[in-house]
């Protein structure tokens, strides 16, 4: 769902709202004014791309590198999960 920023023209509160593209968010939750929210212009979120050695690595090598770095933590969590008993829902 898209994320939109709105600002109240009456009390100037700014909120971030998730809703469908065809929906409208108009009433302020802070001051209670009807039809006081105006959509603000925002830039889309940029994805952070880690480019350490990505040009020289094969596909999946970065994932494998992080798995190897966290293998001990993963093994401890697996052992912990095996010891716990779960009740069927």
N, CA, C and O atoms as a DFTB+ gen file, in Angstrom:
356 C
 N C O
     1  1       0.835      -1.169       0.000
     2  2       0.000       0.000       0.000
     3  2       0.891       1.248       0.000
     4  3       1.900       1.284       0.703
     5  1       0.532       2.249      -0.767
     6  2       1.333       3.471      -0.799
     7  2       1.274       4.236       0.516
     8  3       0.309       4.128       1.272
     9  1       2.302       4.995       0.770
    10  2       2.421       5.801       1.979
    11  2       2.325       7.273       1.560
    12  3       3.000       7.696       0.622
    13  1       1.498       8.040       2.245
    14  2       1.297       9.440       1.909
    15  2       1.500      10.307       3.146
    16  3       1.200       9.884       4.262
    17  1       2.008      11.517       2.948
    18  2       2.152      12.487       4.031
    19  2       1.080      13.553       3.871
    20  3       0.852      14.073       2.778
    21  1       0.430      13.866       4.979
    22  2      -0.603      14.896       4.990
    23  2      -0.277      15.900       6.091
    24  3       0.340      15.560       7.100
    25  1      -0.713      17.169       5.870
    26  2      -0.545      18.193       6.891
    27  2      -1.877      18.916       7.063
    28  3      -2.559      19.237       6.090
    29  1      -2.232      19.167       8.327
    30  2      -3.474      19.866       8.650
    31  2      -3.268      21.362       8.441
    32  3      -2.279      21.928       8.907
    33  1      -4.202      22.001       7.742
    34  2      -4.088      23.442       7.514
    35  2      -4.455      24.233       8.760
    36  3      -4.128      25.416       8.858
    37  1      -5.125      23.601       9.709
    38  2      -5.547      24.288      10.918
    39  2      -4.492      24.201      12.027
    40  3      -4.081      25.232      12.559
    41  1      -4.047      22.990      12.385
    42  2      -3.115      22.834      13.509
    43  2      -1.692      22.489      13.067
    44  3      -0.806      22.377      13.915
    45  1      -1.451      22.320      11.780
    46  2      -0.135      22.052      11.191
    47  2       0.488      20.711      11.585
    48  3       1.695      20.531      11.421
    49  1      -0.298      19.775      12.096
    50  2       0.236      18.458      12.406
    51  2       0.498      17.721      11.092
    52  3      -0.269      17.840      10.136
    53  1       1.594      16.958      11.059
    54  2       1.943      16.174       9.876
    55  2       1.828      14.702      10.226
    56  3       2.344      14.254      11.250
    57  1       1.138      13.944       9.358
    58  2       0.961      12.514       9.588
    59  2       1.334      11.754       8.330
    60  3       1.226      12.270       7.218
    61  1       1.777      10.512       8.523
    62  2       2.072       9.610       7.411
    63  2       1.013       8.523       7.441
    64  3       0.815       7.874       8.467
    65  1       0.330       8.322       6.317
    66  2      -0.818       7.431       6.250
    67  2      -0.624       6.420       5.118
    68  3      -0.155       6.769       4.035
    69  1      -0.992       5.158       5.388
    70  2      -1.020       4.124       4.357
    71  2      -2.462       3.990       3.883
    72  3      -3.359       3.758       4.693
    73  1      -2.692       4.131       2.590
    74  2      -4.014       3.878       2.036
    75  2      -3.917       3.645       0.540
    76  3      -2.877       3.902      -0.068
    77  1      -4.992       3.163      -0.052
    78  2      -5.021       2.912      -1.481
    79  2      -4.958       4.226      -2.246
    80  3      -5.262       5.289      -1.705
    81  1      -4.561       4.138      -3.509
    82  2      -4.391       5.346      -4.309
    83  2      -5.697       6.119      -4.500
    84  3      -5.680       7.346      -4.589
    85  1      -6.813       5.419      -4.564
    86  2      -8.084       6.094      -4.816
    87  2      -8.784       6.559      -3.536
    88  3      -9.859       7.153      -3.616
    89  1      -8.213       6.309      -2.380
    90  2      -8.794       6.772      -1.114
    91  2      -8.306       8.181      -0.799
    92  3      -7.265       8.617      -1.290
    93  1      -9.070       8.880       0.024
    94  2      -8.717      10.249       0.425
    95  2      -8.718      10.329       1.945
    96  3      -9.637       9.834       2.598
    97  1      -7.695      10.948       2.501
    98  2      -7.581      11.162       3.944
    99  2      -7.843      12.651       4.172
   100  3      -7.056      13.490       3.733
   101  1      -8.929      12.983       4.848
   102  2      -9.301      14.395       4.912
   103  2      -9.480      14.962       6.316
   104  3      -9.338      16.172       6.490
   105  1      -9.779      14.157       7.314
   106  2     -10.065      14.663       8.652
   107  2      -8.832      14.552       9.547
   108  3      -8.160      13.521       9.567
   109  1      -8.540      15.622      10.287
   110  2      -7.377      15.669      11.165
   111  2      -7.648      14.869      12.437
   112  3      -8.691      15.030      13.071
   113  1      -6.702      14.007      12.802
   114  2      -6.867      13.215      14.023
   115  2      -6.438      14.003      15.258
   116  3      -6.819      13.660      16.377
   117  1      -5.642      15.067      15.057
   118  2      -5.148      15.869      16.177
   119  2      -6.206      16.859      16.668
   120  3      -6.560      16.864      17.847
   121  1      -6.708      17.698      15.751
   122  2      -7.643      18.750      16.172
   123  2      -9.097      18.424      15.845
   124  3     -10.000      19.105      16.329
   125  1      -9.341      17.385      15.023
   126  2     -10.703      16.965      14.719
   127  2     -11.376      17.749      13.602
   128  3     -12.556      17.523      13.334
   129  1     -10.676      18.654      12.947
   130  2     -11.271      19.446      11.861
   131  2     -11.582      18.546      10.669
   132  3     -10.805      17.655      10.327
   133  1     -12.726      18.793      10.047
   134  2     -13.133      18.040       8.866
   135  2     -12.557      18.697       7.615
   136  3     -12.512      19.923       7.511
   137  1     -12.127      17.885       6.683
   138  2     -11.573      18.332       5.390
   139  2     -10.433      19.329       5.538
   140  3     -10.338      20.281       4.763
   141  1      -9.562      19.121       6.533
   142  2      -8.464      20.060       6.762
   143  2      -7.104      19.510       6.357
   144  3      -6.105      20.224       6.439
   145  1      -7.046      18.242       5.918
   146  2      -5.765      17.628       5.580
   147  2      -5.443      17.833       4.108
   148  3      -6.269      17.581       3.231
   149  1      -4.230      18.295       3.859
   150  2      -3.749      18.500       2.494
   151  2      -2.568      17.569       2.251
   152  3      -1.681      17.450       3.096
   153  1      -2.558      16.912       1.101
   154  2      -1.487      15.980       0.769
   155  2      -0.222      16.774       0.469
   156  3      -0.249      17.765      -0.261
   157  1       0.889      16.317       1.049
   158  2       2.179      16.971       0.844
   159  2       2.942      16.248      -0.258
   160  3       2.745      15.052      -0.475
   161  1       3.798      16.964      -0.944
   162  2       4.655      16.348      -1.938
   163  2       5.783      15.620      -1.233
   164  3       6.420      16.175      -0.338
   165  1       6.030      14.399      -1.624
   166  2       7.105      13.615      -1.024
   167  2       7.892      12.929      -2.122
   168  3       7.388      12.711      -3.225
   169  1       9.119      12.595      -1.812
   170  2       9.930      11.848      -2.756
   171  2       9.802      10.373      -2.436
   172  3       9.638      10.011      -1.270
   173  1       9.872       9.523      -3.425
   174  2       9.784       8.094      -3.150
   175  2      10.988       7.621      -2.347
   176  3      12.078       8.184      -2.448
   177  1      10.775       6.573      -1.544
   178  2      11.862       6.014      -0.759
   179  2      12.873       5.365      -1.683
   180  3      12.511       4.642      -2.610
   181  1      14.128       5.625      -1.425
   182  2      15.183       5.028      -2.228
   183  2      15.666       3.771      -1.531
   184  3      15.826       3.746      -0.311
   185  1      15.893       2.744      -2.301
   186  2      16.424       1.510      -1.741
   187  2      17.923       1.663      -1.566
   188  3      18.623       2.163      -2.447
   189  1      18.391       1.231      -0.432
   190  2      19.821       1.285      -0.155
   191  2      20.462       0.043      -0.766
   192  3      20.071      -1.086      -0.471
   193  1      21.430       0.270      -1.600
   194  2      22.114      -0.837      -2.254
   195  2      23.539      -0.890      -1.737
   196  3      24.284       0.087      -1.818
   197  1      23.902      -2.039      -1.209
   198  2      25.254      -2.214      -0.701
   199  2      26.123      -2.662      -1.867
   200  3      25.896      -3.717      -2.458
   201  1      27.104      -1.859      -2.182
   202  2      27.970      -2.181      -3.307
   203  2      29.408      -2.289      -2.842
   204  3      30.255      -1.487      -3.235
   205  1      29.685      -3.272      -2.013
   206  2      31.048      -3.470      -1.543
   207  2      31.901      -3.984      -2.688
   208  3      32.769      -3.279      -3.202
   209  1      31.645      -5.207      -3.075
   210  2      32.382      -5.857      -4.146
   211  2      31.388      -6.465      -5.116
   212  3      31.690      -7.464      -5.770
   213  1      30.205      -5.874      -5.217
   214  2      29.119      -6.506      -5.957
   215  2      29.435      -6.714      -7.430
   216  3      28.869      -7.614      -8.049
   217  1      30.303      -5.927      -8.000
   218  2      30.625      -6.099      -9.413
   219  2      31.426      -7.372      -9.658
   220  3      31.344      -7.945     -10.744
   221  1      32.194      -7.826      -8.677
   222  2      33.038      -8.995      -8.845
   223  2      32.401     -10.275      -8.316
   224  3      32.921     -11.362      -8.566
   225  1      31.279     -10.173      -7.585
   226  2      30.666     -11.340      -6.963
   227  2      29.647     -11.993      -7.889
   228  3      28.980     -11.321      -8.676
   229  1      29.539     -13.305      -7.782
   230  2      28.524     -14.028      -8.531
   231  2      27.174     -13.852      -7.843
   232  3      27.100     -13.393      -6.703
   233  1      26.116     -14.220      -8.548
   234  2      24.774     -14.113      -7.991
   235  2      24.673     -14.976      -6.739
   236  3      25.056     -16.146      -6.767
   237  1      24.171     -14.426      -5.654
   238  2      24.010     -15.152      -4.403
   239  2      25.230     -15.134      -3.509
   240  3      25.159     -15.601      -2.373
   241  1      26.350     -14.610      -3.986
   242  2      27.574     -14.618      -3.185
   243  2      27.447     -13.701      -1.975
   244  3      27.962     -14.020      -0.903
   245  1      26.775     -12.578      -2.130
   246  2      26.593     -11.658      -1.007
   247  2      25.743     -12.309       0.072
   248  3      26.047     -12.197       1.259
   249  1      24.673     -12.994      -0.340
   250  2      23.818     -13.690       0.623
   251  2      24.604     -14.772       1.347
   252  3      24.509     -14.905       2.568
   253  1      25.365     -15.531       0.607
   254  2      26.176     -16.594       1.202
   255  2      27.183     -16.015       2.193
   256  3      27.442     -16.602       3.243
   257  1      27.744     -14.865       1.851
   258  2      28.719     -14.203       2.729
   259  2      28.086     -13.837       4.070
   260  3      28.690     -14.049       5.121
   261  1      26.872     -13.289       4.035
   262  2      26.197     -12.914       5.270
   263  2      25.738     -14.128       6.068
   264  3      25.743     -14.095       7.299
   265  1      25.347     -15.187       5.391
   266  2      24.967     -16.414       6.092
   267  2      26.166     -16.996       6.820
   268  3      26.058     -17.397       7.979
   269  1      27.296     -17.043       6.154
   270  2      28.516     -17.558       6.783
   271  2      28.905     -16.705       7.988
   272  3      29.341     -17.235       9.010
   273  1      28.750     -15.392       7.870
   274  2      29.104     -14.493       8.971
   275  2      28.187     -14.701      10.176
   276  3      28.595     -14.460      11.313
   277  1      26.951     -15.147       9.936
   278  2      25.981     -15.310      11.019
   279  2      25.652     -16.770      11.299
   280  3      24.650     -17.059      11.953
   281  1      26.469     -17.688      10.821
   282  2      26.193     -19.113      10.985
   283  2      26.060     -19.527      12.448
   284  3      25.177     -20.318      12.783
   285  1      26.916     -19.011      13.320
   286  2      26.866     -19.369      14.744
   287  2      25.545     -18.942      15.366
   288  3      24.943     -19.699      16.128
   289  1      25.099     -17.755      15.052
   290  2      23.814     -17.257      15.574
   291  2      22.675     -18.127      15.058
   292  3      21.772     -18.488      15.812
   293  1      22.720     -18.462      13.774
   294  2      21.686     -19.306      13.193
   295  2      21.634     -20.677      13.858
   296  3      20.548     -21.193      14.125
   297  1      22.790     -21.270      14.127
   298  2      22.824     -22.585      14.768
   299  2      22.258     -22.529      16.183
   300  3      21.534     -23.435      16.597
   301  1      22.581     -21.474      16.927
   302  2      22.040     -21.333      18.287
   303  2      20.521     -21.210      18.250
   304  3      19.829     -21.804      19.077
   305  1      20.002     -20.445      17.300
   306  2      18.553     -20.276      17.183
   307  2      17.882     -21.581      16.777
   308  3      16.785     -21.878      17.250
   309  1      18.512     -22.363      15.916
   310  2      17.957     -23.657      15.531
   311  2      17.901     -24.609      16.712
   312  3      16.903     -25.305      16.896
   313  1      18.958     -24.652      17.516
   314  2      18.981     -25.518      18.701
   315  2      17.913     -25.091      19.698
   316  3      17.237     -25.932      20.291
   317  1      17.763     -23.804      19.879
   318  2      16.751     -23.270      20.789
   319  2      15.350     -23.660      20.307
   320  3      14.502     -24.042      21.113
   321  1      15.108     -23.567      19.003
   322  2      13.799     -23.904      18.445
   323  2      13.505     -25.393      18.573
   324  3      12.355     -25.776      18.790
   325  1      14.518     -26.232      18.444
   326  2      14.325     -27.675      18.575
   327  2      13.946     -28.068      19.997
   328  3      13.188     -29.019      20.188
   329  1      14.458     -27.356      21.000
   330  2      14.195     -27.680      22.402
   331  2      12.790     -27.261      22.835
   332  3      12.206     -27.871      23.731
   333  1      12.251     -26.226      22.202
   334  2      10.939     -25.735      22.582
   335  2       9.859     -26.662      22.037
   336  3       9.990     -27.220      20.947
   337  1       8.792     -26.814      22.814
   338  2       7.659     -27.591      22.355
   339  2       6.533     -26.630      22.001
   340  3       6.297     -25.634      22.685
   341  1       5.863     -26.952      20.935
   342  2       4.795     -26.094      20.456
   343  2       3.469     -26.827      20.547
   344  3       3.378     -28.013      20.230
   345  1       2.456     -26.118      20.979
   346  2       1.119     -26.680      21.061
   347  2       0.407     -26.437      19.740
   348  3       0.471     -25.328      19.209
   349  1      -0.258     -27.424      19.202
   350  2      -1.007     -27.187      17.950
   351  2      -2.150     -26.224      18.208
   352  3      -2.773     -26.246      19.269
   353  1      -2.413     -25.390      17.237
   354  2      -3.474     -24.393      17.410
   355  2      -4.794     -24.901      16.923
   356  3      -5.795     -24.188      16.995
